[in-house]
Amino acid sequence: MWTGDSGMTRVTLQLLTLLWAMTGTSTQTRSSCSVPLAEQPLVNGIQVLMESSVVNSAFPNPSILIAMNLAGAYNLEAQKNLTFKLMDSDTADLTIGQLALTIMALTSSCHDPGNKVSILQRQMENWAPSSLNTDASSFYGPSLAILALCQKHPATTLPIAARFAKSLLANSSPFNVDTGAVVTLALTCMYNKIPIGSEEGYRALFSQVLKNTVENISMRILDDGIIGNIYSTGLAMQALSVTPEPPKKEWNCQQTTDSVLDEIKEGKFHNPMSIAQILPSLKGKTYLDVPHVSCSPGHEVQPTLPSHPSRVPTSASNITVKYTINNQLRGVELHFNETINVSVKGGSVLLVVLEEAQRKNPTFKFETTMTSWGLMVSSINNIAENVNHKTYWQFLSGKTPLNEGVADYIPFNCEHITANFTRY
């Protein structure tokens, strides 16, 4: 059987935990790559940008603290303030994924997460996918939970991880790179901490899921080394660098790193969350290194920064953007397809386009919600996203989904942006 014996005695658990501590390993890099010395200021620049977001953000983002701790923080005051905010966070307000990241963030800060670990464990003991074709993204948070629990109590996490892995094998929904990456990190942690003398079924199960997942990730490696898209590449790099089941398709880590550096030069990494996900890989770290972060007192370091601006400045001339809002979903009362031409300053973000459209025509009124990725549009023309119905507003340029949020994406002249109410 793959499921562990839930009736283990406390002594047995202590022995297993000791064996895990003896056999557990930190990150083992499979494909070696590094940031050239001349490009280090680029990486320093996006780290400073990410750390500066902590000061003005009302949303304490654990992913940012994890990245700061793995990379080595420059702004120690921001690091301390974010740590205290996360320590005070109310677990009732957090999703499974947010709670898992909070635990890992506090662990990487050498702070005890307290009862957050036991709360997360109970949540995962009761977790189950809603159906066999549950959207792949619904496994993202639980994957982070397995990873966080693996780093704290691998012995008691084993049966939970086994049940989770079997759910993944049975799932038939389309593959998602971000979810696949965190699945790989979580199950690699469990695979590395299977104790001597355990049933081979555990190893075989984790190995099979890892093999399937990593193969799917490798199939999303583009010719330039980007994996999925530029914003899914960071987590995918972590996954491919630690998996015990390397893909059949060879991965050129240095090519991926060089392509990411080119994207940084183009100003593509300015959202703090996108930086938090790519920074560990650029520093040679992964989420598996969270328990091994050194927390010895340090001093504030002044990094070498790039001399050129990372963002396209707003120009004096205006551009025109065609903006369409569309809802044709069955079961939603109000159907509409409305288009408006909006004039804004060149270099403005998409949010400015939406605000101008709303000012010109109340049909285009919208609402936003703050997330770890920044502002996300939650409602347009009184039609709101619904988690239970799996509906949301998807933004497209032409027919291509946008990879950035409305507060980050910069439209170009004569671009056609569509907000389409759809299901995931």
Backbone hydrogen bonds, N-H to C=O, Kabsch-Sander energy under -0.5 kcal/mol:
donor,donor_aa,acceptor,acceptor_aa,energy
6,S,4,G,-0.8
8,M,5,D,-1.1
13,L,9,T,-2.2
14,Q,10,R,-2.1
15,L,11,V,-2.3
16,L,12,T,-2.6
17,T,13,L,-2.6
18,L,14,Q,-1.9
19,L,15,L,-2.3
20,W,16,L,-2.6
21,A,17,T,-2.4
22,M,18,L,-1.7
23,T,19,L,-2.1
24,G,20,W,-3.1
29,T,27,T,-0.6
30,R,241,S,-1.7
32,S,30,R,-0.6
39,E,36,P,-1.6
40,Q,36,P,-0.6
40,Q,37,L,-1.2
42,L,39,E,-1.2
43,V,39,E,-1.1
44,N,40,Q,-2.7
45,G,41,P,-2.3
46,I,42,L,-1.8
47,Q,43,V,-1.9
48,V,44,N,-2.4
49,L,45,G,-2.1
50,M,46,I,-2.4
51,E,47,Q,-2.7
52,S,48,V,-2.3
53,S,49,L,-0.8
53,S,50,M,-0.8
54,V,51,E,-1.2
55,V,52,S,-0.7
56,N,52,S,-0.6
57,S,53,S,-0.8
61,N,59,F,-0.7
64,I,61,N,-0.7
65,L,61,N,-1.2
66,I,62,P,-2.5
67,A,63,S,-2.1
68,M,64,I,-2.5
69,N,65,L,-2.5
70,L,66,I,-2.5
71,A,67,A,-2.5
72,G,68,M,-2.1
76,L,74,Y,-1.1
79,Q,75,N,-2.0
80,K,76,L,-2.3
81,N,77,E,-2.6
82,L,78,A,-2.4
83,T,79,Q,-1.9
84,F,80,K,-2.2
85,K,81,N,-2.1
86,L,82,L,-2.1
87,M,83,T,-2.1
88,D,84,F,-1.6
89,S,86,L,-0.8
91,T,89,S,-0.6
93,D,90,D,-1.8
94,L,91,T,-1.4
99,L,95,T,-2.6
100,A,96,I,-2.3
101,L,97,G,-2.4
102,T,98,Q,-2.2
103,I,99,L,-2.2
104,M,100,A,-2.3
105,A,101,L,-2.6
106,L,102,T,-2.4
107,T,103,I,-2.4
108,S,104,M,-2.5
109,S,105,A,-0.7
110,C,107,T,-1.8
111,H,106,L,-2.9
116,K,113,P,-1.5
117,V,114,G,-1.0
119,I,115,N,-2.1
120,L,116,K,-2.2
121,Q,117,V,-2.5
122,R,118,S,-2.1
123,Q,119,I,-2.1
124,M,120,L,-2.3
125,E,121,Q,-2.0
126,N,122,R,-1.2
127,W,124,M,-0.6
134,T,131,S,-1.3
138,S,135,D,-2.0
139,F,136,A,-1.9
140,Y,137,S,-1.4
143,S,139,F,-1.9
144,L,140,Y,-1.9
145,A,141,G,-2.0
146,I,142,P,-2.4
147,L,143,S,-2.1
148,A,144,L,-2.7
149,L,145,A,-2.7
150,C,146,I,-2.6
151,Q,147,L,-1.7
152,K,148,A,-0.7
152,K,149,L,-0.6
153,H,149,L,-3.2
157,T,153,H,-1.3
158,L,154,P,-1.2
158,L,155,A,-0.6
161,A,157,T,-3.0
162,A,158,L,-2.2
163,R,159,P,-2.0
164,F,160,I,-2.2
165,A,161,A,-2.6
166,K,162,A,-2.1
167,S,163,R,-1.6
168,L,164,F,-1.7
169,L,165,A,-2.0
170,A,166,K,-1.6
171,N,167,S,-0.9
171,N,168,L,-0.6
172,S,132,L,-2.2
180,G,176,N,-2.9
181,A,177,V,-2.4
182,V,178,D,-1.9
183,V,179,T,-2.5
184,T,180,G,-2.1
185,L,181,A,-2.2
186,A,182,V,-2.5
187,L,183,V,-2.8
188,T,184,T,-2.0
189,C,185,L,-1.9
190,M,186,A,-1.9
191,Y,187,L,-2.8
192,N,188,T,-2.6
193,K,189,C,-0.8
193,K,190,M,-0.8
194,I,191,Y,-1.1
198,S,195,P,-1.8
202,Y,199,E,-1.2
203,R,199,E,-0.7
204,A,200,E,-2.6
205,L,201,G,-2.4
206,F,202,Y,-2.6
207,S,203,R,-2.5
208,Q,204,A,-2.1
209,V,205,L,-2.2
210,L,206,F,-2.7
211,K,207,S,-2.5
212,N,208,Q,-2.3
213,T,209,V,-2.7
214,V,210,L,-2.9
215,E,211,K,-1.9
216,N,212,N,-1.8
217,I,213,T,-2.2
218,S,214,V,-2.7
219,M,215,E,-1.5
220,R,217,I,-1.8
221,I,218,S,-1.4
222,L,220,R,-0.6
222,L,226,I,-3.3
225,G,222,L,-1.9
228,G,220,R,-2.5
228,G,226,I,-0.7
229,N,227,I,-1.5
232,S,229,N,-1.0
233,T,229,N,-1.1
236,A,232,S,-1.7
237,M,233,T,-2.7
238,Q,234,G,-1.7
239,A,235,L,-2.3
240,L,236,A,-2.7
241,S,237,M,-1.5
242,V,238,Q,-0.8
242,V,239,A,-1.0
243,T,239,A,-1.7
250,E,248,K,-0.5
252,N,250,E,-0.5
253,C,251,W,-1.1
256,T,252,N,-1.9
257,T,253,C,-2.6
258,D,254,Q,-2.7
259,S,255,Q,-2.2
260,V,256,T,-2.3
261,L,257,T,-2.3
262,D,258,D,-1.9
263,E,259,S,-1.9
264,I,260,V,-2.1
265,K,261,L,-2.0
266,E,262,D,-1.2
267,G,264,I,-1.7
268,K,263,E,-2.4
270,H,268,K,-1.0
275,I,271,N,-2.1
276,A,272,P,-2.3
277,Q,273,M,-1.5
278,I,274,S,-1.3
279,L,275,I,-2.9
282,L,278,I,-1.6
283,K,279,L,-1.3
283,K,280,P,-0.6
284,G,281,S,-1.4
285,K,280,P,-3.3
289,D,286,T,-2.0
290,V,287,Y,-1.3
292,H,289,D,-1.7
293,V,290,V,-1.2
305,L,303,P,-0.5
315,S,346,G,-2.9
319,I,344,V,-3.1
321,V,342,V,-3.0
322,K,415,E,-2.4
323,Y,321,V,-0.5
323,Y,340,I,-3.1
324,T,417,I,-2.7
325,I,338,E,-2.6
326,N,419,A,-2.8
327,N,336,F,-2.8
332,V,329,L,-1.3
333,E,331,G,-0.6
335,H,333,E,-0.8
336,F,327,N,-1.7
338,E,325,I,-2.3
340,I,323,Y,-2.3
342,V,321,V,-2.7
342,V,340,I,-0.5
344,V,319,I,-2.1
344,V,342,V,-0.5
346,G,317,S,-2.7
348,S,345,K,-1.8
350,L,409,Y,-2.6
351,L,406,V,-2.6
352,V,349,V,-1.4
353,V,349,V,-0.9
354,L,350,L,-2.2
355,E,351,L,-2.3
356,E,352,V,-2.3
357,A,353,V,-2.4
358,Q,354,L,-2.3
359,R,355,E,-1.9
360,K,356,E,-2.0
361,N,357,A,-2.2
364,F,361,N,-2.1
365,K,362,P,-1.7
367,E,379,S,-2.4
369,T,376,M,-2.8
371,T,374,G,-1.7
374,G,371,T,-1.8
376,M,369,T,-2.4
378,S,367,E,-2.2
379,S,367,E,-1.5
380,I,383,I,-1.9
381,N,365,K,-2.9
383,I,380,I,-2.0
384,A,382,N,-0.7
385,E,378,S,-2.9
386,N,391,T,-1.2
390,K,386,N,-0.8
390,K,387,V,-0.6
391,T,386,N,-2.1
392,Y,422,T,-2.4
394,Q,392,Y,-0.7
394,Q,420,N,-2.8
396,L,418,T,-2.6
397,S,400,T,-3.0
398,G,396,L,-0.7
398,G,416,H,-2.6
399,K,397,S,-0.7
400,T,397,S,-2.2
402,L,395,F,-2.6
407,A,375,L,-0.5
408,D,405,G,-1.6
409,Y,405,G,-2.8
414,C,320,T,-2.9
415,E,412,F,-1.8
417,I,322,K,-3.0
417,I,415,E,-0.7
418,T,396,L,-2.4
419,A,324,T,-3.2
420,N,394,Q,-3.3
420,N,418,T,-0.7
421,F,326,N,-2.7
421,F,419,A,-0.5
422,T,392,Y,-2.7
422,T,420,N,-0.6
424,Y,390,K,-2.0
